[in-house]
Amino acid sequence: SAMLTALVLAGPFMPLDVAPLVALTRPVMLVFIAGMALAAWRARGGELRPALRGLAAAGALTSALLVPLPDQGKSLGFDYLASCALPAVLFALACLGGPLSLPRWRWIDAGGEMSYALYLLHVPL
């Protein structure tokens, strides 16, 4: 978390013509901290009551609808965190905040794993 935060804070001082530096110093990297915190919380047995999970889902939908989309010129900056990452983190909290009883859960897990694999590989490819 400290390393990701340090990279993001160093971002404005990095040359914009070095693609790996730009990619590693965008504020979107802070979303990983939220993911790590959620994973650590769940690993320790953290769980939200269904009502709070519903509020998180409603917050995700509300923020997705009300926060304006980011300016294309500021790729993955702090405006992106507000308009795209906030709804995503709230939605993840709603989905991962405790056990879900969904039909065909193996297909859902497989889809999530494929999605994450594609996400990890999209920049290098």
N, C-alpha and C positions, 0 to 999 in steps of 0.2 A: 504493500500500500504506500509506504514511504517513497519507494523508488518510482512508482507510477506518478505520484503527486509531484515529486521533484522533476520528473521529465516534463509534465504538463506546465509547471511553473517556468521551466527553462525554455519552453516552446517559443515565446515571443522573441527570444534572443538567438534562435537558430536560423541559419540561412535557408531561404525558401527554395533553393535550387537543389537541395540534397533530399531526395524523396524519402529515404528511410528515416531521416531525422524529423521530417515533417510528419510522417505517419506515426512515429513513436511519441510525439509531443503534442498531439491534438487532445483537446479536452475529452473527447470520446473515450480515451483510455481510462478515465475515472469510473466509467461504467463497470469496468472489471472489478474495481474495489467493492462496488455494490454487490456484484455477483459472488465475490469471495466471502463477503460478510454474510450473505444469505446462505451460502453453502455451509459455512462454519456454524451458523446458528442452527440450521437443520441437522447438521451432524451431531450437535449437542442435544438434539431432541426438541428443538424449538418448534412450536406449533401455534398457529393463530386460530381463534374461534371462527366459525363460519361467518358470523356477522362482520368481523373485521376483514376477512378475506373478501366478502362482498363489497365492503367499503373500498378496499384496495382496487378491486375491479372497476367499481364506479369511478374512482379517482383516475384510473388509467384512461377510461373512456372519456371522462370530462376533460382531462388535460390534453388528450389527443385531439379533441374537437375544438377546444378554446385557445390553446397556445398556437400562435401563428407558425407556419413552417419557416425554417431558417433561410436566410439569404444564401443563394448558391455561391456567392463569392467568398463566404466564410465557412469553408467545408469542415464539418465535424467540430465546430467550435462550441462555445458555451450556449449559443442559441439553439444548437442541435440538442444539447443536453436537456434543455427545457421542453422542446417540442417533440422530441423523439425518444430520448433515453428515459425521461421521467415516466411516460406512459408504459414503456417496456419494463422498467424496474417494478412499477406498481403491479403490472400484469403478472410478472414473474412471482412477485410476493403472493398475489391472489392464487396463483396456480400451485406454487410450491410451499405454501404456508401450512401444509398438513396433508394427510392422505386424501386422495380423491378416489371415488369409486366410479370409474369410467369404463364403458364397454370397450373391449378389444384394446386393453392397455398396452399390449406388446407392440401393436402397430403404432401407437402414439409414442412409445419409447424409441422405436426404430426410427420414426420420422424425426424426433428430436435429435437423435445421434447423427443422422444424416445431415440435418440442418447445421449442426455444430461443426461437423467435419468440413462441410462446404464453406462455412464461415472462416474456419482456420486457414483454409487453402486459397481463398479468393484473392488476397493481396499478392502472394507470390505468383499465382497463375496469371 
